[in-house]
Amino acid sequence: QVKLVESGGGLVQAGGSLRLSCAGSGRNFGRNAMGWFRQALGKEREFVGVISRSGGSTYYADSVKGRFTISRDNGKNTVYLQMNSLKPEDTAVYYCAVYTGSAITAASSVDYWGQGTQVTVSS
C-alpha cells in the first residue's frame, strides 16, 4: 500500500521558517518527480514546487521562488520543503505529491498525495 506522510507543519510568525518532510512507503519513488502543493481555506489547490527524480532540477511557483527550497533523499524515499521568510499568505494545508504526468503545475499529473499538514503564519 502506497503511503505518503507529511510532518513539520505548525504555527510560525511572519518572517519565520519551517521545514516540511514527506516520507513515502509502499514503493520506491526514485523514478518519479515529487513536489508540493498547497490549499488555503476556500481556495483551490495550487502548485508550490517540484523536484526531478535525481534531485538535480527544481521549479517553483513565482509566489514562493527565492523563499522555498525543495530537496529529496531517494535513499530515504523522502522529499523536503524548506520554507523561509514566511508570509501570512503562505497559510495553507501543504500536500506532498508524487508525479506520473508531465504537466508539473497540474494536480492532474499527480498520482499519489499525502494527507496534508497545516502551516499557519501569523502577522
N, C-alpha and C positions, 0 to 999 in steps of 0.2 A: 504494500500500500504506500503510495507516494504521499509524503507529508512535508510541508514547509512550516517552520515555526519561527516567528519573529520574536525578538526581545529588544529591550533597550529604550522603549518609549517612556514618556513621563512628562512632567511639568517643568518648564525652564523659563527663565526670564529672557526677554528680548536681548539679543547680543550674545546669548549663551550657546553652548554646544551640546549635542547628543550624538551617540553612536548607536545605530541600529544594526542588529545582526539577524541573519535568516539562515537557519540550519535545515538542510534538506536530508531526507531519509527515504528509503524505499527504492531508490535508483541513483545512479551517478549522473550528475548534471554537467559534467565536464564537457559534453558535446553541445551544450545549449548556452545561448546568450541568457543572461539573467539581469534583472533590473528591479526598479521600484516605481510604484505608482502611489498616488495619494488621493483621498477623497475627503473633502471638507463637508461639514453638515449642510445638506440641502443642495450640494453641487455634484456634478458628475465626476467620476474617477478620472484623474489626469496623470499623464506621463511625467515622471521625475527624471529618470536616467536609466541607462543601460550599459552593461559591460560585456565585451565579447567573450567567447569561450576561453580564450587563453588569458584574458585579462589585459591584453595589450592595447585595447581600444575602448574608449568610453564616449558617451554622448549624453548631453544634459538638456533639459528644458531651459529656456532663456531665464526663467524666473529663479532658478537655483544655480545657474552657472557661476563659477568662481567662489561659491559658498559651500556646495555639497560635493563630496567625493565618493565614488563607488569603487570598491575593491572586492576581490574574491580570493578564496583559498580552496582550490579544487581538491586538495588532499583532505580537507575537512567538509567538502560539499557545502560551503558556506559563502554567502555574499554579505557585504557590509555597506552601510551608508553612513558616512561621517558628515554631520551637519553642523556647520559653523555659522556664526553671525545670524542666528535665527531671528525671524521676524514674526509678529503676530499672525500674519497672513500665511505662515507655514503650518499653522494649526490644522491638523487633519488626522485621519487614520491612514497609516502608511502600510502598504502591502508589498511584499516581495513577489516577484514574478519569474517564471521560467518560460522562455520563449520557444515556440516551434515555428512561428511565422516570421516573415522578413520585415514587415512594417513595424518598426521598433517603437513608434509612438502610439500604436494602436492596441487597445486592450484585447482586441480580437486576435492578435498574434500570440497571446499568452495562453499556454496550455495548463499551467498549474499556478495557483495562488496560495499565498499564506493566509492566515486568519486575520491578520491586521494587528497593528499596535498603535495606540493613541499617542500623538505628540501634541502637547498644548504649550503654546508660547504666550506668556503674559507680557503686557506692555508696562 
